[in-house]
Amino acid sequence: MNTVLTGLAALLLASSAQAQETTPICSVPPPKVPKLEWRGQAAYSAMAQVKDGRVVAVTIVSLQGGIERRTQRALVTAIEAALRRASCQPGEHVFQQRFDFEARASVEEPAPAPSTPS
């Protein structure tokens, strides 16, 4: 009987520990994406390693295909830069974060030059 109560108490303690809200390991600023001639949606998953409160290594994986290389490089570079600017808790940690991008506006095309009579 004592074993059952001990097991039940341990289960309740584990459940309450999981239910508590934890503070995030790092506060990551939004990525600064340069102006791109790209429209659509993109999603990435980033795994970051933190040592002494600073991001020291990053692995980024695209969660969907069909994005041209130039755009892909620009988005990944923006994510890496944001992670390196992150404010992190002291110590050694590993965390994962998802980044979603959506560009809807159309690219403005320059107006045609007026023709001059020859």
N, C-alpha and C positions, 0 to 999 in steps of 0.2 A: 504494500500500500504506500509506503514511504517513497519507493522508487517512482511510482506513478505521479505522486505530488511533486517530486523533485523535477521530473521530466516535464510536467505541465508548467511549473514555475519557470523553467529554463526556456520553454517555448514562448511563454508570454513575454519574458524579458527580451528575447530575440526579436519578437514581433514589434515591440514598442521601440526598440533601438532602430529598426528598419523604418518605422513610420516617422521618426523624428526628421525634421528638415535639417539638412547639412548645409554649411556655408560652402559656396563654390571654391574650388581650388584656385582658379584664376578668373579675373575679370578681363575679358577680351574686348577691346574696342571694335567697332564695325570696320571691316576691310575698306580701304580707300581704293576703289576700282577706277582706273583711268578711263577716259572716254573711249568707247569701243564702237566699231561698226558691226554690232552684233545685236540680235534681238532673239529672245527666247528665255528658257529657264535652264538653270544649271544647279546641281547640288553636289557638295563635297563633304567627305568625312575626314576630319583631321585628328591625328593622334599626336599629342605633344608630351614631351618628357621635360620635367622641371627639376632643376638642381639649384639649391641655395636660393629659391624664390624666383628663378629666371628660367624661361623656356630655352633649352639648349639643343633640342632635336625635335624635328617635325616630320611626320609622314602624312601625306595627303592623297586621298583616293577619290576619284570621280565616281559618283553614284549613278551617272547616266552617260550615255554616249552621244555621239552626233555633234560635238562641239569642235569647231576648227582649232588647230594647234595654237595659233596666235592668241585667240581668245582664251583658250585653256591656260596657256602660260601666264597671261595677264591676271586671270582670276586666282591661280595658284600662288603667284607672287604676292598678290594683295592679301591673301589669307596668311601666308608665311609672315609678312610684315606685321599684320595685326597680332598674330600670336607672339611675335618677338617683343611687341610693345605692351603685352599683357602685364597686369599687376597681379602677382601670384603670392600665395601664402609661403612663408619660409619652409625649407625642407625639400625633400625629394618626392615627387609625385609623377603620376602619368594620368592624363585625362584625355577624353575624346569629346569633340564638339562638331556639330553639323553646321554647314554654311550653305544657305540657299540664296540664289541670285535670280532676279527676273528683270528683264529689260523689255519694255513694251513700246516706247516711243520710236517713231520711225526716224531714220537718218535723213537730215535735210540735204537735198541735192542743190548744188549751186545753180543759180539762174544762168541760162545761156547768155553768152556775150552778144551784144547787138552787132548785127552785120553792118559793115561799112561798104558803101558803093565803091567800086573800083573804076 
